[in-house]
Amino acid sequence: METPRCSLTRLQQSDYQAVKSLYGNEQVRTYLGGVIPEEHALSKFIDTLQRSETESHYWTIRLKHNDEFIGLVSLEQHIDGQDTEISYELLPHSWGHGYTKEAVNQVLAYAFNELNLSRVIAETQTANHSSCKLLERVGMKLDRKVMRYGAEQAIYGIDKV
């Protein structure tokens, strides 16, 4: 898949080193439970890759002009077991340029048009103001707030139109 400035490609085994850069970045992992230790990175990646081959969808996000890896975007079953959740992690140097919005919009279109989903949700800590604003900019609405993982979470939703 493509956006105006990014290529979204299905996660592959060759993406390990790039994805590991997300796992080890303190800024990226601030609202995601913290940095994943080096000794756990490979097993987490293998688990993610296996889920991507079966029930989940993971894409790397790369800049078109130089093929630079800047992040991941995914669709998978939410912890509630009912909804499909969109998630994203981008490296800090790519923040504030609109890449996340492009990727999220493209994956939402895929979810609605290719997977025929009727609804997609996203969950983020309420303290992650940038993520909350992004979700609102792509048309998601705050559904509810819950306490999970020791922090207040905002659950946003968007329905197929």
Stockholm file with secondary structure:
# STOCKHOLM 1.0

chainA/1-161         METPRCSLTRLQQSDYQAVKSLYGNEQVRTYLGGVIPEEHALSKFIDTLQRSETESHYWTIRLKHNDEFIGLVSLEQHIDGQDTEISYELLPHSWGHGYTKEAVNQVLAYAFNELNLSRVIAETQTANHSSCKLLERVGMKLDRKVMRYGAEQAIYGIDKV
#=GR chainA/1-161 SS CBCSSEEEEECCGGGHHHHHHHHTCTTTTTTTTSCCCHHHHHHHHHHHHHHHHTTCEEEEEEETTTCCEEEEEEEEECTTSSSEEEEEEECGGGTTSSHHHHHHHHHHHHHHHTSCCSEEEEEEETTCHHHHHHHHHTTCEEEEEEEETTEEEEEEEEECC
#=GC SS_cons         CBCSSEEEEECCGGGHHHHHHHHTCTTTTTTTTSCCCHHHHHHHHHHHHHHHHTTCEEEEEEETTTCCEEEEEEEEECTTSSSEEEEEEECGGGTTSSHHHHHHHHHHHHHHHTSCCSEEEEEEETTCHHHHHHHHHTTCEEEEEEEETTEEEEEEEEECC
//
